[in-house]
């Protein structure tokens, strides 16, 4: 079991203990909430993980390496930052894609830019939620203020890898 999993188990146990101590059915309500969430999330995981495996096998390694590989530099970071904004859906879609691209030879700084592009830009969310709810003025302001962030995170990751502070590889 990984260190991250151990931390999550410990946090879960502490939260359950606190809910039990609070009384008033907090533990029962928490278990019900977790069960309801699991019913929604588990089917997505069951589909997303094999899809990531299929994507990893279908993405030609030479293509991933050429476009967003470790040697693609600034161009790869910019491509990845924009491409991340095009990935639809939540983490059950995006992170399996990121892992598939990592397996195909994408560089870690480029994957940082890709993940940041997904989180910050999310063009599908802009069209479905932000424009109708917040209006075009807000969307233009938000995008103008944040459009550079995914690329900047990729460049920062590249600098940290080049300084030897990170290995430059993904270890799930």
VMD Tcl script that draws the C-alpha trace (Angstrom):
set ca {
  {0.00 0.00 0.00}
  {1.35 3.43 -0.92}
  {2.03 6.21 1.55}
  {-0.79 8.26 0.03}
  {-3.23 5.38 0.57}
  {-2.10 5.05 4.18}
  {-2.69 8.77 4.74}
  {-6.18 8.51 3.22}
  {-7.02 5.51 5.40}
  {-5.82 7.37 8.49}
  {-7.85 10.48 7.58}
  {-10.91 8.34 6.94}
  {-10.52 6.60 10.31}
  {-10.09 9.93 12.11}
  {-13.14 11.40 10.35}
  {-15.21 8.31 11.20}
  {-14.12 8.52 14.83}
  {-15.04 12.22 14.93}
  {-18.43 11.50 13.33}
  {-19.08 8.69 15.81}
  {-18.10 10.96 18.69}
  {-20.41 13.71 17.45}
  {-23.35 11.38 17.78}
  {-26.59 12.65 16.19}
  {-26.31 10.09 13.38}
  {-23.31 11.78 11.77}
  {-21.53 8.47 11.23}
  {-24.62 6.87 9.66}
  {-25.19 9.93 7.42}
  {-21.53 9.91 6.40}
  {-21.66 6.22 5.47}
  {-24.87 6.82 3.49}
  {-23.26 9.77 1.66}
  {-20.16 7.69 0.86}
  {-22.32 4.80 -0.40}
  {-24.34 7.12 -2.62}
  {-21.15 8.64 -4.04}
  {-19.65 5.21 -4.63}
  {-22.74 4.22 -6.65}
  {-22.05 7.18 -8.96}
  {-18.26 6.97 -9.10}
  {-17.67 3.22 -9.35}
  {-19.35 2.76 -12.75}
  {-17.30 5.67 -14.12}
  {-14.07 4.13 -12.81}
  {-14.96 0.72 -14.22}
  {-15.27 2.36 -17.65}
  {-12.53 5.00 -17.40}
  {-9.66 2.74 -16.38}
  {-9.99 0.25 -19.23}
  {-10.55 3.19 -21.61}
  {-7.23 4.63 -20.46}
  {-5.58 1.30 -21.17}
  {-7.09 1.23 -24.65}
  {-6.05 4.84 -25.29}
  {-2.52 4.04 -24.12}
  {-2.34 1.23 -26.65}
  {-3.87 3.30 -29.47}
  {-1.80 6.46 -29.07}
  {1.32 5.90 -31.15}
  {4.33 6.38 -28.89}
  {6.17 8.33 -31.57}
  {3.27 10.80 -31.83}
  {3.04 11.46 -28.09}
  {6.82 11.76 -27.87}
  {7.02 14.11 -30.84}
  {4.21 16.44 -29.74}
  {4.52 16.44 -25.95}
  {7.53 14.27 -25.20}
  {10.36 15.24 -22.85}
  {12.34 16.71 -25.75}
  {9.44 18.76 -27.16}
  {10.38 21.69 -24.92}
  {8.40 24.92 -24.97}
  {6.37 23.88 -28.02}
  {5.28 20.68 -26.29}
  {4.33 22.58 -23.16}
  {2.20 25.03 -25.17}
  {0.53 22.20 -27.13}
  {-0.18 20.30 -23.91}
  {-1.54 23.38 -22.12}
  {-4.04 24.01 -24.91}
  {-4.88 20.32 -25.39}
  {-5.66 20.01 -21.68}
  {-8.41 22.57 -22.10}
  {-9.98 20.34 -24.74}
  {-10.25 17.26 -22.49}
  {-13.92 17.00 -21.51}
  {-15.26 15.73 -18.23}
  {-13.94 15.27 -14.76}
  {-10.98 13.48 -13.25}
  {-12.32 10.05 -14.22}
  {-11.78 11.02 -17.84}
  {-8.75 13.30 -17.64}
  {-6.39 11.39 -15.36}
  {-6.62 8.08 -17.23}
  {-5.80 10.07 -20.38}
  {-2.82 11.65 -18.62}
  {-1.59 8.21 -17.52}
  {-2.06 6.86 -21.04}
  {-0.02 9.73 -22.48}
  {2.67 9.19 -19.83}
  {2.87 5.53 -20.87}
  {3.18 6.66 -24.50}
  {6.21 8.82 -23.71}
  {4.86 12.29 -22.88}
  {7.16 14.43 -20.75}
  {6.29 15.22 -17.16}
  {6.44 19.03 -17.54}
  {4.18 18.66 -20.56}
  {1.78 16.51 -18.51}
  {1.78 19.18 -15.79}
  {0.76 21.72 -18.46}
  {-1.87 19.31 -19.83}
  {-3.39 18.68 -16.40}
  {-3.31 22.39 -15.59}
  {-4.96 23.19 -18.93}
  {-7.72 20.72 -18.11}
  {-8.22 22.25 -14.66}
  {-7.97 25.93 -15.59}
  {-9.23 26.23 -19.16}
  {-11.85 23.43 -19.47}
  {-13.42 24.71 -22.67}
  {-16.35 22.30 -22.33}
  {-17.18 23.84 -18.93}
  {-16.91 27.33 -20.39}
  {-19.51 26.49 -23.03}
  {-21.86 24.47 -20.83}
  {-21.70 26.44 -17.56}
  {-19.74 29.65 -17.55}
  {-21.16 31.39 -20.61}
  {-24.82 30.68 -19.81}
  {-24.51 31.28 -16.07}
  {-21.85 34.00 -15.74}
  {-22.11 35.69 -19.13}
  {-19.52 36.53 -21.77}
  {-17.90 39.45 -19.90}
  {-16.98 37.22 -16.97}
  {-15.76 34.42 -19.25}
  {-13.52 36.76 -21.23}
  {-12.12 38.25 -18.01}
  {-11.49 34.84 -16.43}
  {-9.83 33.42 -19.51}
  {-7.73 36.55 -20.05}
  {-6.57 36.37 -16.44}
  {-5.82 32.65 -16.45}
  {-5.01 31.52 -20.00}
  {-1.25 31.61 -19.36}
  {-1.39 29.61 -16.11}
  {-1.26 26.10 -17.63}
  {1.79 26.92 -19.74}
  {3.45 28.69 -16.82}
  {2.94 25.60 -14.66}
  {4.53 23.47 -17.37}
  {7.52 25.82 -17.60}
  {7.86 25.83 -13.81}
  {7.78 22.01 -13.81}
  {10.42 21.97 -16.56}
  {12.67 24.24 -14.49}
  {12.23 22.06 -11.39}
  {13.06 18.92 -13.37}
  {16.10 20.57 -14.96}
  {17.31 21.71 -11.53}
  {17.15 18.09 -10.41}
  {14.49 18.75 -7.79}
  {12.14 16.21 -9.40}
  {12.92 13.08 -11.37}
  {10.96 14.01 -14.45}
  {9.04 10.75 -14.46}
  {5.64 9.66 -13.18}
  {5.48 7.03 -10.48}
  {1.83 6.12 -9.84}
}
mol new
graphics top color blue
foreach p $ca { graphics top sphere $p radius 0.5 }
foreach p [lrange $ca 0 end-1] q [lrange $ca 1 end] { graphics top cylinder $p $q radius 0.2 }
display resetview
